[in-house]
Amino acid sequence: MEENKHLQPAELAARFINHTARHIFLTGKAGTGKTTFLRNIVAHTHKKAVIVAPTGIAAINAAGVTIHSLFQLPFGAYVPRITPEQELPSGVHYNTPKSIVRHLNMNSIKRRILLDLELLIIDEVSMLRADLLDAIDMVLRYVRKNNAQSFGGVQLLFIGDLYQLPPVVKNQEWELLGKFYQSAFFFDALALQSNPPIYIELEKIYRQADETFIRLLNNLRNNISTEEDFLLLKSYYKEHYKSSPNDNYITLTTHNSKADRMNRDHLKALQGKSFFYHANIEREFAEGAYPIEKTLELKIGAQVMFIKNDPKGEMRFFNGKLAIVTNLGSDFIEVLPDGNKYPLVLDQYSWKNIRYTTNKTTNEIEEEEIGTFTHYPLKLAWAITVHKSQGLTFDKAIIDIGDAFAPGQIYVALSRLRSLDGLVLTSHLNSRAIKQDQHVTYYTRTKELQESLSVQIVKEADAFLKQSLLQAFNLGMLDNYVYEHVFSYSKDEKRSVKQTHLQWAVKLQQEVIALKVHADKFLKQIERLFTLNDMDGFHLLMERTHAAAHYFNPILVKLSDYIFVHIEQVKQQKQTKEYLYELIDLEAMFYEQFKKIRKAKAMLQAKLADEEISKENLADLYELAKREEQMKKVYSLPNKEELVREDVALKSKPKKKTGGAKAPKIDTKEVTLALFNEGKTPTEIALERKMTRATIEGHLAHYIAKQEISADKVIPKHKLETILHAIRKLKSIKLNELRDHLGKSYDFGEIKIAIAAFMVEGE
């Protein structure tokens, strides 16, 4: 406990994440290192983590995804509960738990991610609405079948500064939501009322060093501004101030239209030719998530701002640093950053649009790049809105926010500056813009009222360790999954190949039932040993856990191997692809149980040795080399041509019987092949034969599998290579899975062609 008292806030937050299940609100003034903390946690935590943000741009900047996309939430207000006597206002679109569940149609990958998720990180939490957080809670409880715990047992890390951008709620929406919530801020979500997050604040300021300026910002932030503070700000007031071109000032204003107009006017006033630079957008990248405008217009002499830190790590520039354009060409931009002696020729930078997926070998959650936005990391910078200045740092700024429309905007604007030396105020300050929202001010007192964090973490860490051990040796979920699998053998043997393997599944179930009897006994031992609550008890628990792992894991491995052997047998049969995928998912449950036992034992060892566990430590425990070989074998399917035929062959409708002699049956695929050999494209053949293009591509896939035609004659070579790369990466030939990965620019017909090509590789 003494050791925890001396930890810095960031270290304490990391310990709460790695050693407890408590929700955490990590905050801090601008420039205290919240983004750095986020990067470090994602890189090193042993928990399966996902990053989300309320908006597309915030998600791209956080290297995550939007809340709505991950949880498949519709836009609009969320009403957590409706009772018959309630009268809700008309004319407002809202969602309910029933309406969301009714339209919830998650694919297996996304559902697997939510089932495996241990840590949900929500960035830019100041913009997160309470009702949206409750919708997340509802979906997680539903998908994970865990209604007893908030967020279905997932730990949440909220990151952001409540003194910055507030949630956006229309008046009509608040007329509805006000019946359920104290405020629109995330901390008033119903899901947090019985399980509130601990409050940790990063305090060291990296952006400002001037003590007078820091004191001013603190007073503004805490709603305790003094007369001295107002006099200090007034001393920087310069009405109608106009900076000279070489001063490198940026104007912070409140509205987009105002900032855009100022930038256009300044650019137009420059002499010389305009150069236009266009973003290169590949695959999926929503327009609403573009980090900068798609087309950048520049002239020599234009004032610009970097919107990324130097990707080369040489600190030649940083996010928010101003520069002047010194030279332009059709394929280059040269700028002189403020304070530099020499100009730089810039490289383009790629922003990634990611999607979360699961690794087919390890079952771990991974990021998958689905699109890129490549452009020069610049934007015109004579003016910018306060909203878009979040996260940026300026040496000099003209602040023009007399018409501020949200509480606390003067704090947000001022906190962008390194010091007061670079400040110019051109409008009188609106009292509303200075004062902070009263709900935020009240909530910040949580930090002062909460129990000592160093005391909390000791209790919470022991509770989390106990829960981890109980989950590792609780075979209830595995038992239920196997039971449901056995129950799925419900057809007549003559109607399904799968049904012939019922006895195999029953034998597996009997093994699991027998194993669960022993596991349940050990669960009681864990409960009993934790009541000792001393180091002797933990050492005895370590001894018993080691023995239990030595007993249970070899049996789990044996049962995994039992499934792998069965998979190889089933692969020899026709029309079994869906059954094979069921078996692969079934085996994954056994492997997950194996991993849980290894991880829980490692956590207990780390506690006794007073060490930390990282992502890298766990990878060594999971026997990944052996599993890689097993999964390669699983996905190397035999009878390739036959499998392709199953997947893409035309399923013709049964024809009515007619009298007279039967006409010779013409294979419809052969007609397609003949037309293709005449030089006609799939589209032309489809038009001529009055069939869909997908059907024609299905015919051609058959002949690709027979190696009678080449796939790159049917679809463009670059598309073929992209799809083949996806098949190898996912180790899957499922159409829907590949389409989800590749995006809508690839149709199912093209994917079928590539699958056929993949099947004959190496033959």
Beta strands, then each sheet from edge to edge (+ up, - down):
strand 1: 24-28
strand 2: 49-53
strand 3: 65-66
strand 4: 77-78
strand 5: 94-95
strand 6: 119-122
strand 7: 155-159
strand 8: 198-202
strand 9: 250-253
strand 10: 275-278
strand 11: 280-283
strand 12: 295-298
strand 13: 303-306
strand 14: 322-329
strand 15: 332-337
strand 16: 344-345
strand 17: 349-358
strand 18: 365-375
strand 19: 378-380
strand 20: 383-385
strand 21: 397-400
strand 22: 423-425
sheet 1: 3+ 2+ 6+ 7+ 1+ 8+
sheet 2: 4+ 5+
sheet 3: 20+ 9+ 21+ 22+
sheet 4: 10+ 12-
sheet 5: 11+ 18- 17+
sheet 6: 16+ 15- 14+ 13- 19+
end
